[in-house]
Amino acid sequence: MLTSLSIKNYALIEKLSIDFSDGFSIITGETGAGKSILLGALGLVLGKRADLTSLKNKDEKCVIEGHFSISTYNIRDFFEENDLDYEDQTIIRREILPSGKSRAFINDSPVNLNELVELGEFLLDIHSQHQTRELTEELYQFQIIDAISSNQLLLDDYSEKLKQYKKLKIQLDEKKQLYASALKEQDYNTFLYNELAEAKLVDDEQAELEAQLEQLSNVELIKEQLEKSISLADSEQFGLLVNIKEFKNAIQRISSYSKEYAQLFERVESLLIELKDIVNELNSFSESVVNDPEQLILVNQKLQTIYNLQKKHQVNSVEELLQIQNDLEGKVISVTSLENEIAEIQIRLEKYEVDLNELAILIHSNRAKSIPKLSDMLQGILSQLGMPNVQFKIKVELSETFFTNGKDTIQFLISTNKGSDFGLLKKVASGGEMSRIMLAVKAILANYSNLPTLIFDEIDTGVSGEIANKMGDIMKEMSGKMQVFAITHLPQIAAKGKTHYKVFKTVNGNQTISEITLLNKEDRVVEIAQMLSGSNISDSALNHAKALLN
């Protein structure tokens, strides 16, 4: 419940702070005194957007702070989900700075307006004539019937499953689009992949193949030069080996005469050993070099294949071709993978559809059973409010579509007079009748839902006398289960309140200021007498006011 409200620098309000009680509270005041300003301030607390026109003094910030007792509201989950400190006495503060920026706080933690709006729905319901239009909206009509049908747990389960179902539908559409796109390229990608796979490419093989090609293409030259080198090195008369042996022997004869000669001998001996090794290798190479036209053709073909593939894919290396091959393999495989994923999602969707249909049928059944009860209760209350011949015909029918709250469509039909045809609520009921129907709905919901604080803003417009008295009784009865405020011009309703607040304007110099005060017993008598007879209060008006209060 709303326990207190403080407002600073807002519209015609300079500064005020007021405490509220539980039960049924009345707010009265002359037209233009500032009752709408109070509602506007509360609207900001609930997350409505603000602008600089809200500031009384444009050079100072506006601060509106509402204190709420929320221990019975079961909304700890909201605080946990939004990482906010929970307090049984929760404080919501809204600030509008001279720069035009707005800030919001819940228990001193900064929040955005969406979070404020979400919390506000648990705390306050300001009902104005404008909001009576909610009655004609299907979603609100379902909320009424579902509260009486005790459908909330089923609806929560349905809502969660529908959320998952819709996510899967989106996934399925995305996978199908990918599959269609992949399928169009499947044949071409498969051809490209097979072409690369058949080439049996190996990392670093291009350089090796090019070296082989060079050798195989120059076999005769290589053979000729190898044999020439062997002949120069190993000729019996003039070969390098014979001459170096003679050279070694010459150095050996003087090697004992100095350390330097000995070192030269060792070097020549090493040179001879190295040359023998080279000659041996030359002989080995010469024996292995053979003319192999077939191998030359194979190497040439493999290289040509590599060059063609590089040109086709516009790359310069085998490594890049292998990367393209891997990518193509992934695309080729992904088509099959997508087929499997699509099939799996479809199976899951079918399971959700079964569950959703079962829940929707249960929800529909509960709604259908509660319709006669709702109609009887509405007609019973409205007969007290001057609509004795009103009748309701509420139709709830199953459709093939999954809506946010089941598969039902709803028609809220009404007949307000005997013998009148039934018609849609929004077409048949007048503004005054709609206000009374809304009051009846709220009164019924008070018995079935944990409603927040309810503020009726002149719901009594267009009624008077005994009907006004009955409206006051209904609101007073509702206040036994919740905190109820009524902004009213009718004394019959004003007298029903547990507490009574008056909004008034004062003039201070050249400024007009709105204020609110809690009326004591004597002040209430005067205020209600004024409501009965105007500013010139008669004795009969005072007596009538006392009678109403008693």
Disulfide bonds with the S-S distance in Angstrom:
none
